[in-house]
Amino acid sequence: MLNFILKLNYLFAAGIIFTHIAGYILSFASLLFFYKNRERLKQEKIFTAMCLFLGYGFVLAFFAEDKTSAFSEMFNYFASWVPPFVLGYYITASVR
């Protein structure tokens, strides 16, 4: 039984690389949707709220003691959740 579990763990570890690569490719491809439909998305309240939240974070980073670290952290935060959010929004908008 232990060998079976170890083999499943190795299979999971080997496959996670490909799922992450596919996820990043699809996430960044979703930004094309964002660019293509930017006029319609400006009317969505959730995108306005997201922009205000990110602007607030960048203002806080501007007044931080270590500006390089603060801006890097804000950019990484932005880059980690915006592409998957836009991809999910695109999928749900196309289903409607």
VOPAGU-2260 file (C-alpha; in pm, 1 decimal, decimal comma):
REM VOPAGU-2260
SITE   aa  ch    i         X         Y         Z
SITE  MET   A    0       0,0       0,0       0,0
SITE  LEU   A    1     282,6     238,4      84,3
SITE  ASN   A    2     445,7     179,7    -254,1
SITE  PHE   A    3     117,2     262,3    -426,3
SITE  ILE   A    4      90,0     590,6    -236,0
SITE  LEU   A    5     450,2     678,5    -318,3
SITE  LYS   A    6     388,2     609,8    -687,8
SITE  LEU   A    7      81,1     833,6    -680,5
SITE  ASN   A    8     285,2    1109,5    -515,9
SITE  TYR   A    9     553,1    1081,7    -785,1
SITE  LEU   A   10     286,7    1091,5   -1055,0
SITE  PHE   A   11     131,7    1399,6    -896,0
SITE  ALA   A   12     473,1    1568,5    -865,5
SITE  ALA   A   13     555,5    1495,2   -1230,5
SITE  GLY   A   14     216,7    1616,5   -1356,3
SITE  ILE   A   15     199,5    1937,6   -1156,8
SITE  ILE   A   16     465,5    2094,1   -1376,7
SITE  PHE   A   17     247,7    2051,7   -1684,3
SITE  THR   A   18     -66,9    2176,3   -1514,6
SITE  HIS   A   19     113,8    2488,2   -1395,5
SITE  ILE   A   20     253,1    2555,1   -1741,4
SITE  ALA   A   21     -91,4    2511,6   -1897,5
SITE  GLY   A   22    -245,0    2732,8   -1628,4
SITE  TYR   A   23       2,3    3013,8   -1687,9
SITE  ILE   A   24     -42,4    2994,3   -2064,5
SITE  LEU   A   25    -420,9    3010,2   -2033,4
SITE  SER   A   26    -400,4    3286,7   -1773,9
SITE  PHE   A   27    -186,0    3510,9   -1987,0
SITE  ALA   A   28    -394,2    3429,6   -2295,0
SITE  SER   A   29    -691,2    3558,4   -2098,3
SITE  LEU   A   30    -529,1    3900,7   -2087,1
SITE  LEU   A   31    -593,5    3918,8   -2462,9
SITE  PHE   A   32    -963,4    3896,4   -2378,8
SITE  PHE   A   33    -919,9    4179,9   -2131,4
SITE  TYR   A   34    -752,4    4398,0   -2394,9
SITE  LYS   A   35   -1007,0    4306,5   -2662,6
SITE  ASN   A   36   -1309,8    4386,9   -2442,1
SITE  ARG   A   37   -1172,0    4673,7   -2234,9
SITE  GLU   A   38   -1454,4    4915,0   -2324,6
SITE  ARG   A   39   -1723,4    4673,9   -2205,0
SITE  LEU   A   40   -1524,4    4578,7   -1895,2
SITE  LYS   A   41   -1489,9    4942,3   -1788,8
SITE  GLN   A   42   -1861,9    4935,3   -1713,5
SITE  GLU   A   43   -1830,3    4635,8   -1478,2
SITE  LYS   A   44   -1822,0    4739,5   -1113,1
SITE  ILE   A   45   -1591,8    4453,3   -1012,8
SITE  PHE   A   46   -1316,6    4577,5   -1243,6
SITE  THR   A   47   -1351,1    4928,5   -1109,5
SITE  ALA   A   48   -1321,4    4793,9    -754,9
SITE  MET   A   49   -1016,2    4588,3    -851,1
SITE  CYS   A   50    -844,4    4890,9   -1004,4
SITE  LEU   A   51    -916,8    5100,6    -694,1
SITE  PHE   A   52    -780,1    4826,0    -468,5
SITE  LEU   A   53    -462,8    4792,3    -674,5
SITE  GLY   A   54    -421,2    5169,1    -684,9
SITE  TYR   A   55    -452,5    5181,1    -306,8
SITE  GLY   A   56    -187,5    4908,9    -274,8
SITE  PHE   A   57      51,9    5094,6    -501,6
SITE  VAL   A   58      -2,7    5417,7    -306,6
SITE  LEU   A   59      80,9    5231,1      13,6
SITE  ALA   A   60     390,9    5088,9    -158,0
SITE  PHE   A   61     492,8    5440,3    -259,9
SITE  PHE   A   62     505,5    5548,1     105,5
SITE  ALA   A   63     679,6    5232,0     229,3
SITE  GLU   A   64    1031,7    5248,5     370,6
SITE  ASP   A   65    1168,1    4991,5     124,1
SITE  LYS   A   66    1005,0    5101,6    -202,2
SITE  THR   A   67    1171,0    4838,5    -420,0
SITE  SER   A   68    1045,6    4553,1    -206,3
SITE  ALA   A   69     699,1    4706,0    -165,5
SITE  PHE   A   70     646,6    4766,6    -539,3
SITE  SER   A   71     782,6    4420,9    -619,9
SITE  GLU   A   72     541,6    4265,3    -373,1
SITE  MET   A   73     247,0    4460,1    -514,6
SITE  PHE   A   74     336,8    4366,9    -871,8
SITE  ASN   A   75     373,2    3999,4    -780,1
SITE  TYR   A   76      39,0    4008,9    -599,6
SITE  PHE   A   77    -120,0    4166,7    -906,2
SITE  ALA   A   78      40,9    3917,9   -1145,5
SITE  SER   A   79     -64,4    3616,8    -939,4
SITE  TRP   A   80    -438,9    3678,5    -923,2
SITE  VAL   A   81    -538,5    3903,0   -1214,0
SITE  PRO   A   82    -477,5    3660,5   -1505,7
SITE  PRO   A   83    -672,1    3371,4   -1345,5
SITE  PHE   A   84    -951,0    3610,9   -1246,8
SITE  VAL   A   85    -979,3    3744,4   -1601,1
SITE  LEU   A   86    -978,6    3390,3   -1740,3
SITE  GLY   A   87   -1257,1    3289,7   -1503,0
SITE  TYR   A   88   -1453,0    3601,3   -1591,2
SITE  TYR   A   89   -1413,0    3527,4   -1960,9
SITE  ILE   A   90   -1536,3    3169,8   -1916,1
SITE  THR   A   91   -1840,0    3274,0   -1711,7
SITE  ALA   A   92   -1920,1    3560,9   -1950,0
SITE  SER   A   93   -1909,9    3328,9   -2250,1
SITE  VAL   A   94   -2146,7    3082,0   -2078,6
SITE  ARG   A   95   -2408,7    3351,4   -2007,6
